Amino acid sequence: MLSASARLGLEQLAFCSVRVRARLRSRVVLLSTQSSLLATAPKVLSFGTREHQQLWAVEHFAAPLPLFVVHVVLPRLGINTGVDSFLGIGRHAMALYYIAAFTAVRALPSAFDRARSAEKDFDLLRHTGGSDGPRVLFVGGNPGVARFYAAAAQELADATRGDVAVLGLRGFVDGRRVSRHWWGDATRWALNRPRGPFSVAEQIAHVADHIDGERALAEGQGRRLVVVGHSIGGYFALKAQRDAPVICVTPYLENREDDPAFRKLRRLVTSPLAPVLASALASVATVLGVVPRVVRRRILRAAGATAGMDRVHEDVTVETMCGFGNVVTMLGLARDEMRRLTKPFDGPYPAGLVLFDDPPDVWCAARGPLVDRARNAGSVIRVATDTPHAFATRPDARRRVVATVAELVAAVAAPTMTTPS
């Protein structure tokens, strides 16, 4: 039998051999990856536009970022994430790194076609159900992609026999485009100086400008303007403080520190590592954006990201949230929201308030001090049950909420009704 010292020597030799093989494999894969990336760099940098160069950098270096951070950076810092054992991909992580980079390289030609900057950093959709009813401006929540509310807006226009305009939040556009100034705004947000689409104050100003524009259209037609805000969109509409009645649908008006789920989410979104986490998640979304739509749909469905959605809104999610810009904007804006909404909401309160209960909504409770203050201020309150926060993506929930909102719109638009301040 081998002595203890001999066994120890063999164990040390085996350990060193494993480390050498792992380092050699990592170096080979990294060199192969860098060679693939550098092979396309002169082509891009020689004739590509600035937007092409930016997209190339994101898709070729940021796309594999999560794997690189989890399997290279964190272990070197002595942090065990447990991802290896959970996913079962420990020793093949660097191979996945290479596959992700290679996929991005292969997607480069199609990325060129979609890399053009958006003319505006938001979308505005219009729906009509007649000219007898009021004009409605619908301000969506976060993510502020206007198309998420298209079906609800058309149903509301039909129910009120009026016109409904869906205002998307700044920084959210269809596809994988971003506005010309988005990159600078994202950099400032990562440095803890939010502006543009990452700033609550500038989103409020964005909503205020469009309330003024829609009110001018309504007055020119002799009709009343009513503003409907969902989630954080309700907060933006109220804080715009324009002379128009506001109806809020489960609005996010203040942090719910009494809810453990909300506290956990707030700590994650507002942590110093939030920019890194946002970039990592957006990089995964970027990789998904280069695979066929049917594959994206199945991956998101398996991950639970589109649970309960109808097919139309599954497609909207697949087309708008599998890109770098919208994901980073969503998380970046959420960070500024949670940092600003730490104090109890002090008004102005909405004319109508639609709340969700059973199950309770993590963003707005159906009862409590906030609801009591709104009721005392004169808000007309309605409560819906068995309705998720993203009500617009589910046909049954959407019909119930739209019917309630249409009732409140008709009430506040009546000339004889006095709108609470």
SEKE-68528 format. One record per residue: z negated, x negated, y of N, C-alpha, C in turn; residue in three letters. Coordinates in steps of 0.02 Angstrom, whole numbers, padded with zeros to 5 digits, always signed. Atoms other than C-alpha are relative to their C-alpha. Layout:
<nodes>
ZXYZXYZXYALA;...
</nodes>
This chain:
<nodes>
+00000-00042-00060+00000+00000+00000+00000-00044+00062MET;-00003+00037-00062+00033-00054+00178-00067+00000+00034LEU;+00063+00003-00038-00111-00112+00282+00005+00041+00063SER;+00001-00040-00061-00165-00021+00437+00041-00032+00055ALA;-00038+00035-00052-00090-00154+00550+00075+00005-00012SER;-00071-00006+00016+00076-00145+00458+00027+00069+00017ALA;-00021-00068-00016+00083+00044+00472+00006+00009+00075ARG;-00002-00006-00073+00043+00030+00657+00063-00034+00028LEU;-00060+00035-00024+00182-00096+00680+00063+00040-00013GLY;-00059-00040+00016+00308+00015+00591+00005+00061+00046LEU;-00001-00058-00044+00256+00166+00696+00024-00020+00070GLU;-00021+00023-00067+00277+00066+00857+00075-00016+00000GLN;-00071+00016+00004+00447+00004+00798+00042+00064+00000LEU;-00036-00063+00002+00503+00182+00758+00000+00034+00068ALA;+00006-00031-00067+00439+00244+00926+00048-00033+00050PHE;-00044+00035-00045+00533+00108+01019+00073+00016-00016CYS;-00069-00016+00019+00690+00146+00919+00021+00068+00026SER;-00014-00068-00025+00680+00331+00966+00012-00003+00075VAL;-00007+00004-00073+00656+00287+01150+00066-00034+00019ARG;-00063+00034-00015+00803+00166+01148+00059+00046-00011VAL;-00055-00046+00015+00917+00293+01065+00005+00055+00052ARG;+00000-00053-00050+00863+00429+01188+00027-00024+00066ALA;-00025+00026-00064+00893+00318+01339+00074-00015-00004ARG;-00071+00016+00008+01061+00260+01271+00042+00064+00003LEU;-00037-00063+00001+01116+00440+01237+00002+00030+00070ARG;+00001-00028-00068+01061+00495+01411+00047-00038+00046SER;-00044+00040-00043+01153+00349+01494+00073+00016-00014ARG;-00069-00014+00018+01313+00386+01397+00021+00068+00028VAL;-00017-00067-00024+01309+00571+01440+00006+00001+00076VAL;-00002+00001-00074+01269+00538+01623+00062-00036+00025LEU;-00060+00036-00021+01409+00410+01636+00062+00042-00012LEU;-00056-00044+00014+01530+00532+01554+00005+00055+00053SER;+00000-00054-00050+01476+00670+01673+00023-00026+00068THR;-00020+00027-00065+01491+00559+01826+00073-00018+00001GLN;-00071+00016+00002+01662+00501+01770+00043+00062+00009SER;-00037-00062-00008+01722+00680+01754-00003+00025+00072SER;+00007-00024-00069+01654+00723+01925+00039-00044+00049LEU;-00033+00045-00045+01720+00568+02011+00076+00002-00008LEU;-00072-00004+00010+01891+00595+01934+00032+00053+00045ALA;-00026-00053-00043+01911+00753+02038-00018-00010+00073THR;+00023+00008-00069+01822+00689+02195+00056-00021+00047ALA;-00053+00019-00048+01971+00597+02274+00048+00056+00015PRO;-00046-00057-00009+02082+00749+02247-00028+00050+00049LYS;+00031-00049-00044+01957+00864+02333-00008-00027+00070VAL;+00016+00028-00066+01906+00748+02474+00062-00019+00039LEU;-00060+00020-00036+02085+00703+02516+00035+00059+00033SER;-00036-00056-00031+02160+00875+02546-00039+00065+00002PHE;+00038-00061-00001+02022+01003+02522-00030+00012+00070GLY;+00032-00017-00063+01952+01096+02672-00075-00013-00006THR;+00072+00012+00001+01769+01080+02720-00034+00048-00048ARG;+00030-00049+00046+01729+01240+02625+00013-00020-00072GLU;-00014+00024+00068+01816+01168+02471-00047-00056-00020HIS;+00044+00056+00015+01714+01009+02483-00071+00024-00013GLN;+00068-00025+00009+01552+01107+02501-00007+00035-00068GLN;+00003-00035+00064+01591+01218+02352+00004-00049-00058LEU;-00004+00051+00052+01641+01065+02250-00068-00033-00011TRP;+00065+00032+00006+01474+00983+02288-00050+00046-00035ALA;+00047-00047+00030+01377+01140+02241+00014+00009-00074VAL;-00016-00018+00069+01470+01179+02081-00003-00061-00047GLU;-00001+00058+00044+01475+00999+02016-00066-00036-00004HIS;+00065+00035+00001+01304+00935+02062-00058+00048-00004PHE;+00055-00046+00001+01195+01088+02090+00000+00043-00063ALA;-00003-00044+00058+01257+01187+01940-00042-00027-00058ALA;+00043+00025+00054+01174+01070+01811-00070-00017+00023PRO;+00065+00020-00028+01022+01047+01925-00060+00025-00041LEU;+00059-00023+00037+00901+01159+01826-00014-00041-00063PRO;+00010+00040+00061+00931+01064+01664-00024-00070+00016LEU;+00019+00068-00019+00916+00897+01751-00073-00002+00022PHE;+00070-00001-00024+00752+00946+01837-00048+00010-00057VAL;+00047-00018+00053+00672+01023+01683-00005-00056-00052VAL;-00001+00046+00057+00723+00889+01558-00002-00074+00020HIS;+00001+00070-00021+00729+00729+01663-00054-00013+00051VAL;+00046+00014-00055+00631+00740+01825-00072+00017-00018VAL;+00068-00021+00014+00479+00840+01771-00034-00041-00056LEU;+00032+00042+00051+00447+00743+01609-00018-00069+00027PRO;+00017+00066-00028+00453+00579+01708-00061+00003+00044ARG;+00060-00009-00040+00318+00652+01821-00060+00019-00041LEU;+00055-00018+00044+00212+00693+01670-00014+00074-00004GLY;+00009-00072+00000+00238+00881+01685+00037+00028-00060ILE;-00029-00031+00059+00267+00974+01521+00014+00073+00015ASN;-00018-00068-00017+00363+01134+01559+00000+00047-00060THR;-00001-00042+00059+00368+01196+01380+00067+00032-00013GLY;-00065-00032+00008+00551+01244+01400+00034-00023-00064VAL;-00032+00025+00061+00606+01132+01257-00019+00041-00061ASP;+00021-00037+00059+00500+01222+01129+00018+00073+00005SER;-00016-00071-00008+00538+01392+01204+00074+00014-00015PHE;-00071-00010+00009+00727+01371+01205+00028-00034-00063LEU;-00025+00035+00059+00742+01254+01058+00059-00045+00014GLY;-00058+00041-00018+00863+01139+01151-00022-00070+00022ILE;+00028+00062-00026+00755+00984+01175+00047-00059+00000GLY;-00039+00061+00001+00862+00840+01116+00073+00010+00018ARG;-00069-00014-00020+01025+00927+01162+00005+00018+00073HIS;+00000-00020-00071+00976+00955+01344+00054-00036+00040ALA;-00049+00038-00038+01087+00815+01410+00071+00021-00019MET;-00066-00026+00019+01233+00882+01310+00016+00064+00039ALA;-00010-00060-00040+01208+01049+01398+00013-00018+00073LEU;-00014+00024-00068+01202+00955+01563+00074-00016+00007TYR;-00070+00019-00002+01373+00884+01523+00045+00062-00004TYR;-00041-00060+00008+01442+01053+01467+00003+00040+00065ILE;+00002-00037-00063+01385+01136+01629+00044-00033+00052ALA;-00041+00035-00048+01466+01001+01734+00074+00006-00018ALA;-00069-00005+00021+01625+01006+01631+00029+00069+00014PHE;-00021-00068-00015+01634+01195+01649+00016+00008+00074THR;-00013-00004-00072+01621+01177+01837+00064-00037+00019ALA;-00061+00037-00013+01760+01046+01836+00061+00042-00018VAL;-00056-00041+00023+01874+01161+01737+00011+00059+00046ARG;-00005-00059-00044+01838+01302+01860+00023-00018+00070ALA;-00015+00022-00068+01889+01198+02011+00061+00035+00030LEU;-00058-00033-00032+02065+01273+02037-00016+00072+00022PRO;+00016-00069-00020+02000+01453+02037-00052+00001+00055SER;+00050+00002-00053+01855+01400+02146+00034-00011+00068ALA;-00036+00010-00063+01979+01341+02278+00022+00066+00030PHE;-00025-00064-00025+02051+01516+02291-00055+00043+00028ASP;+00055-00043-00021+01879+01592+02318-00047-00034+00049ARG;+00046+00038-00041+01804+01461+02433+00009+00013+00074ALA;-00011-00013-00071+01868+01532+02597-00063+00030+00030ARG;+00059-00026-00034+01732+01569+02722+00011+00073+00017SER;-00003-00070-00021+01693+01751+02756+00003+00003+00076ALA;-00004-00007-00072+01739+01808+02930-00066+00023+00029GLU;+00065-00024-00022+01572+01899+02945-00050-00015-00056LYS;+00050+00015+00051+01408+01868+02856-00035+00064-00023ASP;+00027-00063+00026+01379+02052+02813+00059+00048-00012PHE;-00051-00051+00012+01475+02205+02753-00023+00066+00029ASP;+00013-00067-00026+01486+02378+02831+00048+00048-00033LEU;-00041-00048+00037+01548+02521+02722-00009+00070+00031LEU;+00004-00067-00029+01589+02696+02786+00021+00052-00051ARG;-00013-00056+00045+01585+02859+02689-00004+00064+00040HIS;+00000-00063-00037+01624+03034+02749-00002+00059-00047THR;+00003-00063+00039+01583+03207+02684+00016+00060+00044GLY;-00016-00053-00047+01638+03306+02836-00019-00021+00070GLY;+00014+00015-00070+01618+03315+03023-00052+00048+00030SER;+00049-00049-00025+01488+03454+03036-00070-00028+00004ASP;+00068+00025+00003+01334+03353+02994-00011-00060+00046GLY;+00017+00057-00042+01247+03207+03079+00033-00065-00024PRO;-00019+00068+00022+01296+03024+03074-00062-00034-00026ARG;+00056+00035+00032+01185+02920+02961+00017-00073-00006VAL;-00006+00072+00012+01161+02732+02963-00050-00017-00055LEU;+00042+00017+00058+01094+02674+02794-00008-00075-00002PHE;+00016+00072+00001+01008+02504+02798-00030-00017-00068VAL;+00023+00017+00067+00989+02428+02626-00056-00051-00001GLY;+00054+00048+00009+00853+02318+02556+00027-00069-00018GLY;-00017+00069+00019+00854+02141+02488+00006-00003-00076ASN;-00059+00028-00032+00977+02091+02415+00040+00052+00038PRO;-00033-00047-00045+01072+02170+02558+00074+00005-00010GLY;-00071-00010+00014+01240+02193+02472+00015+00074+00010VAL;-00013-00069-00018+01313+02352+02545+00025+00041-00059ALA;-00030-00038+00055+01406+02400+02386-00053+00028-00048ARG;+00052-00029+00042+01241+02429+02295-00016+00072+00020PHE;+00018-00066-00026+01220+02584+02404+00061+00045+00011TYR;-00061-00038-00013+01401+02646+02405-00003+00069-00032ALA;+00002-00065+00033+01375+02785+02277-00051+00046+00032ALA;+00052-00041-00033+01213+02844+02359+00024+00024+00068ALA;-00024-00019-00067+01297+02844+02530+00051+00056-00004ALA;-00050-00053+00007+01443+02950+02470-00034+00066-00019GLN;+00036-00061+00018+01325+03075+02388-00038+00028+00059GLU;+00037-00023-00059+01221+03082+02547+00048+00030+00052LEU;-00050-00028-00046+01378+03109+02653+00022+00069-00022ALA;-00020-00066+00026+01430+03253+02540-00056+00051+00010ASP;+00057-00047-00006+01255+03329+02545-00012+00020+00073ALA;+00013-00016-00071+01241+03320+02736+00063+00022+00036THR;-00065-00016-00031+01427+03354+02770+00010-00040+00064ARG;-00007+00044-00058+01426+03207+02888+00028-00067-00020GLY;-00024+00068+00012+01467+03022+02899-00060-00046-00013ASP;+00052+00048+00017+01364+02885+02820+00030-00070+00001VAL;-00020+00070-00002+01384+02700+02862-00054-00041-00034ALA;+00047+00044+00036+01303+02574+02744+00003-00069+00031VAL;+00003+00065-00032+01247+02418+02836-00031-00051-00048LEU;+00028+00054+00040+01226+02263+02729-00038-00049+00044GLY;+00038+00049-00037+01102+02131+02782+00041-00063+00010LEU;-00036+00062-00014+01161+01968+02856-00009-00049-00058ARG;+00003+00050+00053+01202+01832+02731+00023+00025-00068GLY;-00021-00029+00064+01259+01951+02592+00071+00026+00005PHE;-00070-00022+00001+01445+01968+02560+00024+00004-00072VAL;-00028-00007+00067+01551+02015+02411+00027-00067-00025ASP;-00027+00060+00030+01604+01880+02291-00043-00061+00012GLY;+00037+00063-00006+01556+01698+02310+00010-00032+00069ARG;-00010+00028-00067+01601+01677+02493-00066-00004+00037ARG;+00056+00003-00047+01478+01627+02627+00031-00008+00070VAL;-00025+00006-00068+01495+01629+02815+00004-00074+00021SER;-00012+00068-00022+01546+01475+02912-00065-00038+00016ARG;+00062+00032-00020+01369+01441+02974-00055+00005-00053HIS;+00052-00012+00050+01279+01485+02813-00032-00065-00023TRP;+00028+00062+00027+01257+01306+02753-00051-00030+00047TRP;+00049+00025-00048+01171+01253+02913-00063+00041+00001GLY;+00058-00044+00002+01058+01405+02907-00042-00012-00062ASP;+00037+00012+00063+01013+01370+02725-00038-00066+00004ALA;+00034+00064-00007+00971+01190+02767-00063+00006+00043THR;+00059-00011-00043+00855+01244+02908-00054+00039-00037ARG;+00050-00038+00039+00772+01369+02791-00037-00046-00048TRP;+00032+00046+00046+00740+01232+02663-00049-00046+00035ALA;+00046+00041-00040+00657+01132+02803-00053+00042+00035LEU;+00053-00045-00025+00544+01282+02841+00012+00021+00073ASN;-00017-00025-00066+00637+01332+03000+00054+00054-00007ARG;-00051-00050+00016+00723+01495+02951+00034+00028+00062PRO;-00039-00032-00052+00860+01567+03058+00058+00037-00033ARG;-00057-00036+00028+01012+01679+03037-00021+00048-00054GLY;+00016-00048+00053+01011+01777+02874-00067-00011-00034PRO;+00064+00015+00030+00849+01692+02820-00059+00020+00044PHE;+00052-00016-00050+00752+01756+02972-00009+00076+00005SER;+00015-00071-00008+00666+01926+02979+00017+00022+00071VAL;-00012-00019-00070+00678+01926+03169+00075+00011+00013ALA;-00072-00007-00012+00867+01900+03167+00030+00057-00041GLU;-00022-00059+00036+00890+02033+03033-00017+00064+00039GLN;+00018-00057-00041+00797+02155+03146+00049+00008+00057ILE;-00049-00003-00054+00912+02110+03290+00068+00024-00025ALA;-00063-00022+00031+01062+02135+03175+00000+00076-00010HIS;+00004-00072+00011+01003+02310+03129-00001+00037+00067VAL;+00004-00032-00065+00962+02353+03310+00069+00005+00033ALA;-00067-00002-00029+01138+02308+03367+00042+00055-00030ASP;-00042-00050+00033+01217+02422+03238-00028+00071+00011HIS;+00026-00066-00019+01098+02565+03277+00029+00021+00068ILE;-00028-00015-00065+01157+02554+03457+00074+00020-00006ASP;-00071-00015+00008+01339+02553+03402+00011+00068-00033GLY;-00008-00065+00033+01320+02701+03284-00024+00057+00044GLU;+00024-00053-00046+01222+02800+03414+00053+00015+00052ARG;-00054-00012-00048+01364+02776+03538+00055+00042-00031ALA;-00050-00041+00035+01486+02845+03409-00024+00071-00008LEU;+00027-00067+00010+01372+02992+03373+00000+00040+00065ALA;+00002-00035-00064+01349+03035+03557+00070+00018+00023GLU;-00069-00015-00018+01537+03026+03584+00027+00060-00038GLY;-00021-00057+00041+01558+03157+03447-00046+00060+00008GLN;+00048-00054-00008+01412+03264+03505-00044+00012-00061GLY;+00041-00006+00061+01314+03229+03346-00062-00043+00007ARG;+00063+00037+00001+01141+03160+03306+00005-00058-00049ARG;+00003+00057+00045+01111+02989+03230-00068-00002-00034LEU;+00061+00009+00039+00983+02969+03091+00006-00065-00039VAL;+00000+00065+00035+00937+02799+03018-00041+00007-00064VAL;+00035+00000+00064+00888+02784+02834-00007-00073-00023VAL;+00011+00069+00022+00809+02622+02774-00035-00002-00067GLY;+00030+00008+00066+00769+02569+02597-00034-00068-00005HIS;+00038+00061+00011+00636+02439+02555-00009-00038+00066SER;+00008+00038-00062+00637+02299+02685+00047+00025+00054ILE;-00044-00030-00050+00781+02389+02770-00036+00052+00042GLY;+00040-00046-00039+00655+02521+02822-00041-00035+00052GLY;+00038+00040-00048+00549+02388+02905+00045-00023+00057TYR;-00046+00022-00052+00700+02319+02998+00018+00058+00047PHE;-00020-00057-00041+00750+02493+03057-00057+00022+00046ALA;+00057-00021-00041+00575+02535+03119-00014-00051+00055LEU;+00016+00051-00049+00547+02369+03207+00057-00010+00050LYS;-00054+00001-00050+00717+02385+03293-00019+00041+00061ALA;+00027-00040-00055+00627+02517+03399+00055+00029+00044GLN;-00053-00034-00037+00781+02615+03448-00015+00075+00000ARG;+00013-00072-00009+00783+02796+03504+00041+00039-00051ASP;-00033-00036+00054+00838+02866+03336-00052+00011-00055ALA;+00048-00013+00054+00736+02951+03199+00016-00043-00061PRO;-00007+00043+00059+00707+02841+03046-00033+00033-00060VAL;+00027-00023+00064+00683+02897+02867-00003-00060-00046ILE;+00010+00059+00043+00612+02765+02750-00007+00021-00073CYS;+00004-00011+00072+00636+02762+02562-00037-00059-00031VAL;+00045+00050+00028+00494+02667+02477+00004-00066+00038THR;-00010+00059-00043+00488+02544+02622-00051-00055-00015PRO;+00044+00059+00004+00416+02369+02612-00022-00015+00072TYR;+00025+00006-00068+00308+02370+02770-00057-00050+00006LEU;+00055+00048-00002+00162+02257+02723-00012-00026-00071GLU;+00014+00030+00065+00107+02142+02583-00054+00040-00037ASN;+00047-00038+00042+00017+02230+02440-00044-00050-00039ARG;+00042+00051+00031-00117+02100+02404-00046+00029-00053GLU;+00043-00031+00051-00214+02226+02298+00037+00008-00066ASP;-00040-00007+00060-00072+02226+02171+00008-00070-00032ASP;-00006+00067+00031-00083+02078+02047+00072-00022-00008PRO;-00070+00018+00008+00104+02084+02014+00030-00025+00065ALA;-00026+00022-00065+00142+02070+02199-00029-00068+00019PHE;+00030+00064-00017+00018+01928+02224+00033-00058-00037ARG;-00032+00052+00039+00097+01829+02084+00070-00015+00027LYS;-00067+00010-00027+00271+01856+02155-00002-00035+00067LEU;+00005+00031-00067+00215+01809+02331-00016-00074-00006ARG;+00017+00071+00008+00137+01646+02272+00060-00040-00021ARG;-00059+00036+00024+00298+01599+02185+00052-00007+00056LEU;-00054+00000-00050+00417+01646+02327-00019-00041+00061VAL;+00021+00036-00060+00313+01567+02466-00026-00070-00014THR;+00025+00066+00017+00266+01407+02374+00043-00054+00032SER;-00040+00054-00028+00323+01238+02443+00061-00017-00042PRO;-00056+00014+00044+00438+01223+02292+00053+00054+00001LEU;-00047-00057-00001+00529+01385+02336+00072-00021+00011ALA;-00071+00020-00007+00687+01297+02401+00029-00031-00063PRO;-00025+00030+00062+00700+01197+02240+00012+00053-00053VAL;-00008-00053+00050+00672+01350+02132+00060+00044+00017LEU;-00057-00041-00021+00798+01450+02235+00066-00035-00016ALA;-00061+00038+00015+00928+01313+02217+00014-00002-00075SER;-00009+00001+00073+00897+01302+02030+00026+00066-00026ALA;-00023-00066+00022+00915+01490+02005+00071+00013+00024LEU;-00067-00010-00025+01068+01495+02116+00051-00042-00037ALA;-00045+00042+00039+01143+01352+02016+00017+00032-00066SER;-00014-00036+00062+01124+01452+01856+00049+00057+00014VAL;-00045-00054-00018+01208+01598+01944+00071-00026+00013ALA;-00065+00031-00012+01348+01481+01998+00037-00014-00065THR;-00031+00012+00066+01379+01430+01818+00024+00065-00030VAL;-00020-00065+00026+01383+01613+01766+00063+00025+00036LEU;-00056-00025-00038+01509+01645+01904+00068-00026-00023GLY;-00064+00028+00021+01642+01538+01819+00020+00023-00070VAL;-00017-00026+00066+01638+01626+01650+00031+00069+00009VAL;-00031-00066-00006+01737+01786+01615-00051+00054+00015PRO;+00045-00053-00021+01664+01946+01685-00035+00033-00059ARG;+00031-00034+00057+01634+02024+01514-00057-00042-00028VAL;+00054+00044+00024+01530+01872+01464-00059+00003+00048VAL;+00053-00005-00049+01433+01878+01627-00040+00065-00009ARG;+00033-00064+00007+01396+02062+01601-00047+00000-00060ARG;+00042+00001+00060+01329+02032+01426-00060-00046+00009ARG;+00056+00046-00011+01222+01884+01480-00053+00033+00045ILE;+00047-00032-00045+01144+01980+01625-00035+00059-00034LEU;+00031-00056+00035+01115+02131+01514-00052-00025-00050ARG;+00048+00027+00048+01030+02024+01381-00061-00027+00035ALA;+00057+00027-00038+00921+01943+01515-00041+00054+00035ALA;+00036-00054-00031+00867+02114+01579+00013+00007+00075GLY;-00013-00002-00072+00940+02084+01753+00034+00064+00021ALA;-00035-00062-00017+01044+02244+01745-00027+00059-00041THR;+00030-00053+00042+00925+02351+01640+00000+00066+00037ALA;+00000-00067-00029+00950+02536+01674+00056+00015+00047GLY;-00054-00012-00047+01100+02513+01787+00059+00035-00034MET;-00062-00027+00027+01258+02615+01765+00053-00055+00001ASP;-00052+00050+00007+01421+02525+01730+00026-00025+00068ARG;-00025+00019-00066+01477+02527+01912-00045-00052+00032VAL;+00045+00047-00032+01322+02439+01974-00012-00063-00041HIS;-00002+00061+00040+01324+02319+01828+00056-00045+00026GLU;-00057+00039-00025+01495+02265+01891-00014-00028+00070ASP;+00017+00024-00067+01430+02253+02070-00045-00061-00005VAL;+00045+00057+00010+01291+02138+02010+00037-00060-00025THR;-00038+00055+00028+01410+02033+01908+00045-00033+00052VAL;-00047+00026-00049+01530+02014+02054-00034-00031+00062GLU;+00031+00023-00063+01406+01984+02196-00060-00046-00009THR;+00061+00040+00009+01252+01900+02121+00010-00059-00047MET;-00014+00059+00041+01337+01769+02012+00034-00053+00044CYS;-00024+00051-00047+01362+01647+02155-00059-00031+00035GLY;+00054+00038-00030+01261+01522+02253-00029+00034+00062PHE;+00022-00023-00066+01254+01603+02426-00046+00060-00002GLY;+00040-00062-00001+01188+01778+02390-00068-00010-00032ASN;+00064+00011+00034+01052+01716+02272-00048-00039+00045VAL;+00042+00039-00045+00986+01586+02395-00022+00043+00059VAL;+00017-00043-00057+00993+01712+02538-00053+00051-00020THR;+00049-00048+00024+00897+01840+02435-00070-00030-00003MET;+00066+00031+00008+00755+01721+02394-00025-00029+00067LEU;+00020+00028-00064+00757+01638+02565-00026+00054+00048GLY;+00023-00055-00042+00742+01803+02658-00066+00028-00025LEU;+00062-00025+00028+00607+01862+02538-00059-00045+00020ALA;+00053+00046-00020+00507+01707+02582-00025+00014+00071ARG;+00019-00015-00069+00510+01747+02768-00032+00068+00005ASP;+00031-00066+00000+00470+01929+02733-00074-00004-00019GLU;+00069+00002+00025+00314+01889+02634-00046-00040+00046MET;+00041+00037-00047+00254+01765+02763-00014+00040+00064ARG;+00009-00037-00062+00275+01887+02907-00037+00066-00009ARG;+00030-00066+00011+00210+02047+02827-00070-00006-00029LEU;+00067+00010+00026+00034+01983+02795-00051+00048+00030THR;+00047-00045-00033-00051+02101+02919+00017+00072-00014LYS;-00014-00071+00009-00068+02290+02901+00053+00024+00050PRO;-00054-00026-00043+00083+02381+02971-00030+00044+00055PHE;+00030-00036-00057+00045+02448+03145+00050+00045+00035ASP;-00048-00045-00030+00198+02557+03177+00057-00036+00034GLY;-00005-00073+00001+00307+02633+03235+00012+00027-00071PRO;-00005-00031+00066+00301+02752+03087+00062+00044-00004TYR;-00063-00037+00007+00452+02843+03015-00010+00076+00008PRO;+00002-00073-00003+00495+03026+03041-00008+00029-00070ALA;+00005-00022+00070+00514+03046+02852-00013-00059-00045GLY;+00020+00054+00046+00444+02945+02708+00007+00024-00071LEU;-00010-00016+00071+00503+02952+02527-00033-00056-00041VAL;+00038+00049+00039+00383+02865+02406+00012+00012-00074LEU;-00009-00004+00073+00395+02827+02220-00067-00011-00034PHE;+00062+00006+00038+00253+02852+02098+00015+00017-00073ASP;-00004-00015+00071+00228+02858+01909+00069-00018-00029ASP;+00044+00058-00011+00270+02718+01885-00005-00018+00074PRO;+00008+00019-00070+00202+02647+02048+00050-00054+00020PRO;-00047+00049-00027+00315+02543+02158-00038-00061+00025ASP;+00035+00061-00019+00264+02362+02181+00006-00015+00074VAL;-00012+00016-00071+00332+02358+02360-00032+00050+00047TRP;+00029-00051-00044+00257+02519+02429-00038+00050-00043CYS;+00042-00046+00038+00112+02619+02359+00011+00072+00023ALA;-00008-00071-00017+00124+02809+02353-00062+00029+00031ALA;+00062-00023-00032-00054+02823+02417-00038-00061+00023ARG;+00039+00055-00026-00176+02718+02514-00001+00001+00076GLY;+00008+00001-00073-00215+02667+02694+00067+00005+00038PRO;-00064-00003-00035-00032+02641+02743+00028+00071+00001LEU;-00025-00068+00004+00018+02814+02684-00042+00046+00044VAL;+00043-00041-00043-00133+02890+02772+00016-00010+00073ASP;-00018+00012-00070-00086+02806+02935+00066+00033+00018ARG;-00065-00032-00013+00093+02868+02920-00008+00076+00005ALA;+00012-00072-00002+00033+03045+02884-00034+00020+00065ARG;+00034-00015-00062-00083+03042+03034+00046-00007+00061ASN;-00048+00008-00054+00062+02983+03142+00054+00054+00001ALA;-00047-00056+00001+00162+03137+03092+00058-00008-00047GLY;-00055+00010+00048+00275+03069+02954+00000+00056-00052SER;-00008-00048+00054+00342+03199+02833+00009-00039-00064VAL;+00003+00042+00059+00303+03128+02661+00022+00040-00062ILE;-00021-00027+00065+00390+03164+02495-00011-00053-00053ARG;+00014+00046+00054+00346+03085+02328+00045+00017-00059VAL;-00043-00008+00059+00469+03059+02185-00031-00037-00059ALA;+00027+00031+00061+00419+03018+02006+00057-00025-00044THR;-00047+00028+00049+00504+02920+01868+00062-00027+00036ASP;-00055+00027-00041+00608+02828+01998-00012-00074+00012THR;+00009+00073-00011+00634+02638+02003+00014-00017+00073PRO;-00011+00022-00069+00637+02539+02164+00075-00003+00016HIS;-00072+00003-00010+00824+02508+02143+00031+00066-00022ALA;-00021-00068+00019+00856+02695+02135+00075+00009+00003PHE;-00071-00011-00011+01036+02681+02195+00043-00022-00059ALA;-00039+00025+00057+01090+02595+02033-00005+00044-00062THR;+00009-00044+00058+01037+02738+01917+00018+00071+00020ARG;-00026-00065-00022+01129+02905+01927-00053+00054+00007PRO;+00049-00054-00003+00983+03022+01888-00049-00011+00058ASP;+00046+00016-00055+00861+02935+02006+00036+00006+00067ALA;-00038-00002-00063+00996+02921+02139+00009+00072+00024ARG;-00010-00070-00020+01031+03108+02137-00064+00031+00027ARG;+00064-00027-00023+00847+03151+02155-00018-00026+00070ARG;+00018+00029-00065+00819+03032+02299+00047+00023+00055VAL;-00048-00022-00050+00979+03080+02389-00014+00071+00021VAL;+00016-00069-00017+00932+03264+02380-00060+00004+00047ALA;+00060+00001-00043+00761+03226+02457+00017-00028+00069THR;-00019+00030-00064+00836+03114+02592+00043+00048+00040VAL;-00043-00048-00035+00968+03245+02634-00042+00056+00032ALA;+00045-00051-00029+00830+03373+02660-00035-00025+00063GLU;+00034+00029-00058+00737+03257+02778+00049-00013+00057LEU;-00050+00012-00052+00897+03210+02871+00016+00065+00037VAL;-00014-00064-00032+00935+03393+02902-00057+00022+00045ALA;+00058-00021-00040+00758+03420+02966-00005-00040+00065ALA;+00009+00040-00060+00751+03274+03087+00061+00004+00046VAL;-00059-00006-00041+00929+03302+03147+00004+00066+00038ALA;+00000-00065-00034+00890+03481+03199-00022-00009+00072ALA;+00017+00010-00071+00884+03495+03390-00070+00021+00018PRO;+00066-00026-00018+00719+03587+03388-00057-00043-00026THR;+00053+00040+00029+00624+03455+03290-00018-00058+00045MET;+00025+00057-00039+00517+03327+03382-00014-00057-00048THR;+00009+00058+00044+00526+03155+03302-00063-00037+00017THR;+00061+00038-00015+00358+03068+03285+00017-00070+00023PRO;-00011+00068-00023+00345+02902+03374-00028-00050-00050SER;
</nodes>
